[in-house]
């Protein structure tokens, strides 16, 4: 997923969606789930369309969508292809043997060229997606990641081709 400037401030803690701790909650009712599903299919749907398809009033659909956004359940953004926007490099970067993965991930989150960071179990401690618009910027970014994460091992996995990128996995 590629972040856009409109992503800033959209999460529950003022950051991007998913930037805070994971909160598991049964706060979504059946109508909320229908609205999320409809917006995953068409993020440009009008409140009138959402109202008609979900069976609630237009004002209720508007209020619920705003609450879902404010609570950090979802965000409505344009998903872009970095290569089409002029970025020449896109890669997954994996860190192994981080002394403090949470602190490293927190510091890395401040770098704009990193658009996705997760703590993981298994061979690696942290995975992130990065973009750069030149060889020089890519090299500088990787060196900055190395400096922040040292003494961790940094593995760079450059993307050769994106075959599938979807964000409509539904709701449960």
C-alpha positions as CSV (number, residue, x, y, z in Angstrom):
1,X,0.0,0.0,0.0
2,X,1.3,3.4,-0.8
3,X,0.6,6.3,1.5
4,X,-0.6,9.6,0.2
5,X,-0.5,13.0,2.0
6,X,-4.2,12.5,2.8
7,X,-3.2,9.5,5.0
8,X,-1.7,11.7,7.6
9,X,-3.8,12.1,10.8
10,X,-6.3,9.5,9.7
11,X,-5.7,6.9,12.4
12,X,-6.9,6.8,16.0
13,X,-3.6,8.2,17.3
14,X,-3.2,10.9,14.7
15,X,-1.0,8.7,12.4
16,X,-1.7,6.4,9.5
17,X,-4.3,3.6,9.8
18,X,-2.7,0.8,11.8
19,X,0.0,3.0,13.3
20,X,-1.1,2.5,16.9
21,X,-1.6,-0.7,18.9
22,X,-4.0,-3.3,17.6
23,X,-7.3,-3.0,19.4
24,X,-9.6,-6.0,19.0
25,X,-13.2,-5.0,19.5
26,X,-16.7,-6.1,18.6
27,X,-17.5,-2.4,17.9
28,X,-18.7,-3.1,14.3
29,X,-22.3,-4.1,13.9
30,X,-23.9,-5.6,10.8
31,X,-24.6,-2.2,9.3
32,X,-21.0,-1.0,9.8
33,X,-19.7,-4.1,8.2
34,X,-22.0,-3.6,5.2
35,X,-20.8,0.0,4.8
36,X,-17.1,-1.1,5.0
37,X,-17.7,-3.7,2.4
38,X,-19.5,-1.3,0.1
39,X,-16.7,1.2,0.4
40,X,-14.0,-1.4,-0.2
41,X,-15.8,-2.1,-3.5
42,X,-16.3,1.6,-4.3
43,X,-14.6,4.2,-2.2
44,X,-16.3,6.9,-4.1
45,X,-19.9,5.7,-3.3
46,X,-22.2,8.6,-2.3
47,X,-23.9,8.6,1.1
48,X,-27.2,8.2,-0.9
49,X,-25.9,5.0,-2.5
50,X,-24.6,3.7,0.8
51,X,-27.9,4.5,2.4
52,X,-29.9,2.7,-0.3
53,X,-27.6,-0.4,-0.2
54,X,-27.3,-0.7,3.6
55,X,-30.9,0.1,4.5
56,X,-30.1,3.0,6.8
57,X,-30.9,6.7,6.3
58,X,-28.4,8.9,4.5
59,X,-27.6,10.8,7.7
60,X,-27.0,7.5,9.5
61,X,-24.7,6.3,6.7
62,X,-22.7,9.6,6.9
63,X,-22.4,9.5,10.7
64,X,-21.4,5.8,10.7
65,X,-18.7,6.3,8.0
66,X,-17.3,9.3,9.8
67,X,-17.1,7.3,13.0
68,X,-15.4,4.4,11.3
69,X,-12.8,6.8,9.9
70,X,-12.3,8.7,13.2
71,X,-12.0,5.4,15.1
72,X,-9.3,4.2,12.8
73,X,-11.3,1.2,11.5
74,X,-10.8,2.4,7.9
75,X,-9.6,5.2,5.7
76,X,-10.6,6.2,2.2
77,X,-7.6,6.9,0.0
78,X,-6.5,6.6,-3.6
79,X,-4.3,3.5,-3.9
80,X,-1.5,4.4,-6.3
81,X,1.2,2.6,-8.3
82,X,4.5,4.1,-7.2
83,X,6.1,3.4,-10.6
84,X,3.4,5.4,-12.3
85,X,4.1,8.3,-10.0
86,X,7.8,8.5,-10.8
87,X,9.3,6.3,-8.1
88,X,11.9,4.0,-9.7
89,X,12.5,1.8,-6.7
90,X,10.1,-0.2,-4.5
91,X,11.2,-2.9,-2.1
92,X,10.4,-4.9,1.0
93,X,13.1,-4.5,3.6
94,X,13.4,-7.1,6.3
95,X,15.3,-6.8,9.6
96,X,16.6,-9.7,11.6
97,X,18.0,-9.8,15.1
98,X,16.8,-6.4,16.2
99,X,17.6,-5.8,19.9
100,X,14.4,-3.8,20.3
101,X,12.0,-4.3,17.3
102,X,9.3,-2.0,18.7
103,X,11.7,0.9,19.2
104,X,13.4,0.4,15.8
105,X,9.9,0.3,14.1
106,X,8.9,3.4,15.9
107,X,11.9,5.4,14.8
108,X,11.6,4.0,11.2
109,X,8.0,5.1,11.1
110,X,9.2,8.7,10.9
111,X,10.7,8.2,7.5
112,X,8.3,9.3,4.7
113,X,9.8,6.9,2.1
114,X,8.7,3.9,4.3
115,X,5.0,3.4,3.7
116,X,4.4,0.2,5.6
117,X,6.0,-1.3,8.8
118,X,5.0,-4.5,10.6
119,X,6.5,-6.5,13.5
120,X,6.5,-10.1,12.6
121,X,7.4,-13.5,14.0
122,X,9.7,-16.0,12.4
123,X,13.0,-15.4,10.6
124,X,12.6,-11.6,10.7
125,X,11.6,-9.1,13.4
126,X,10.4,-6.2,11.2
127,X,9.2,-5.9,7.6
128,X,8.7,-2.7,5.8
129,X,7.9,-1.4,2.3
130,X,10.0,1.4,0.9
131,X,9.9,3.6,-2.2
132,X,12.5,5.9,-3.7
133,X,12.7,8.0,-6.9
134,X,16.4,7.5,-7.7
135,X,19.4,5.2,-7.2
136,X,20.9,7.8,-4.9
137,X,17.8,8.2,-2.8
138,X,17.3,4.4,-2.5
139,X,20.9,3.9,-1.4
140,X,20.6,6.7,1.2
141,X,17.3,5.3,2.5
142,X,18.8,1.8,2.9
143,X,21.8,3.2,4.7
144,X,19.6,5.2,7.0
145,X,17.6,2.0,7.8
146,X,20.9,0.2,8.5
147,X,22.1,3.0,10.8
148,X,18.8,3.0,12.8
149,X,18.5,-0.7,13.1
150,X,22.2,-1.6,13.7
151,X,23.3,-4.2,14.7
152,X,20.4,-6.0,13.0
153,X,20.8,-7.7,9.7
154,X,19.1,-5.8,6.8
155,X,17.8,-7.7,3.8
156,X,16.6,-5.7,0.8
157,X,14.1,-7.4,-1.5
158,X,13.6,-5.2,-4.5
159,X,10.2,-5.5,-6.3
160,X,10.6,-6.7,-9.9
161,X,6.9,-6.7,-10.7
162,X,3.6,-6.3,-8.8
163,X,1.2,-9.0,-9.8
164,X,-1.6,-8.4,-7.3
165,X,-2.4,-5.6,-4.9
166,X,-5.9,-5.6,-3.4
167,X,-7.3,-4.1,-0.3
168,X,-10.9,-5.4,-0.3
169,X,-10.6,-8.5,1.9
170,X,-14.0,-8.0,3.4
171,X,-15.1,-7.9,7.0
172,X,-15.7,-10.6,9.6
